[in-house]
Amino acid sequence: MRRIGIMGGTFDPIHFGHLVTAEKVQEAFSLNEVVFVPSGNPPHKKNRLVTKAVHRLAMVKLAVENHPGFSVSSVEIEREGYSYALDTVDEFHRIYGADTALFFITGADAILETWHKADELMAKCEFIAATRPGYHFDEEHVLPVAYQDRVHVFRETALAISSSQIRRLLGDGADVSKMIPQSVNNYIKTHGLYEKESHD
């Protein structure tokens, strides 16, 4: 059975933490491919202005272009309205076939039973919950019992990098070259992204 990882996220911007996590998860779970899916109109980001999708998509494509086994999908960006994981999973089953095993990769702190149609989502794919530095995840207390066999906690230490941290540093004119691929850094400079939290 083919095993596909779905790496969803805002990727505003994508950084080495995302890439290293994807590499480790791909190896640990024997995934044939990891597909990065930049979110289009994420409902959980209602209170923050998100960089235009065309820029986030371009940065993700640059970041993964030299990684065999990584690819990028614009399915959420092309979708109108709010972008939900369930819709993406359904679309991936249409693309790869119903017999493909899908694994939705996300941060452990994002695994919530309040996700849109969580029961239906958990029935259609499994989750890989990657822990982040400083975040303690206890699946027995965080997850409903019905979800626990559908969520695999990946406790490999991730890089202590966040997109919000990078945006703040760039807004202050700081160097972030050790946090993001050079191609992404060049793109950000060329398009003047994150200058004083600019989102043009």
GIHU-V536252 format. One line per field, one symbol per residue. phi: phi as a letter, one per 30 degrees, with the letter a starting at -180 (. if undefined). A space follows every 10 residues. Layout:
# GIHU-V536252
phi->???
This chain:
# GIHU-V536252
phi->.dbccccdld hbcdbddddd eddddeddch ddaccdbddd bdddcecbdc eeeddddddd dddcdccdjc bbbceddddd idcceddddd dddddcjddd dcbdcadedc dbddeehedd dddcaccccd dceiccccdd cdceedcddc ccdccddddd bbdddddddd dciddbddcb eedddddddd cididhhdbd
